[in-house]
Amino acid sequence: MSLATAEGHHHIQRGVNMKATVGLLLLLLTVYYCAAAPQQLLEMSHGQCCFKFFTGRIPPKKIVSVFKSHSACLEKAFVIGTATGRRICVSQSVTWAQEAFASMANLQNDDE
């Protein structure tokens, strides 16, 4: 193999490695944004993270479901499902939300 061929081969290998690295980075960023982006300001679906939090109180009779945000999320939240079909993020430090979560967990245990 001549020197010119060896240098050309090395250049091609570096280009392939760079393309693979960039492709992998783009794939990882796409997966991250799909998993972390909220659907609407206060609403989300399972496996996603909350970025905006409701600071008011939701009457217990309007709550139909409560679940925790994904464990990998930076901010821990409860996602409150309402009778109107909305999903609202509330910080896990809020007492009434903790009580709603415990109440729903008790209801589910009673059904089993």
Number of C-alpha atoms within 10 A of each C-alpha: 5 6 8 8 10 11 11 10 12 10 11 12 12 11 12 11 11 12 12 12 12 12 12 12 12 12 11 12 12 11 11 11 11 12 16 17 14 17 12 12 13 17 21 23 17 11 13 20 25 28 18 17 17 14 10 8 10 16 10 13 8 12 19 16 18 22 16 18 24 19 12 11 15 11 15 19 26 25 28 26 19 18 12 9 11 15 21 23 28 26 20 17 11 14 10 15 22 17 12 21 21 13 15 17 14 11 11 10 9 8 6 5
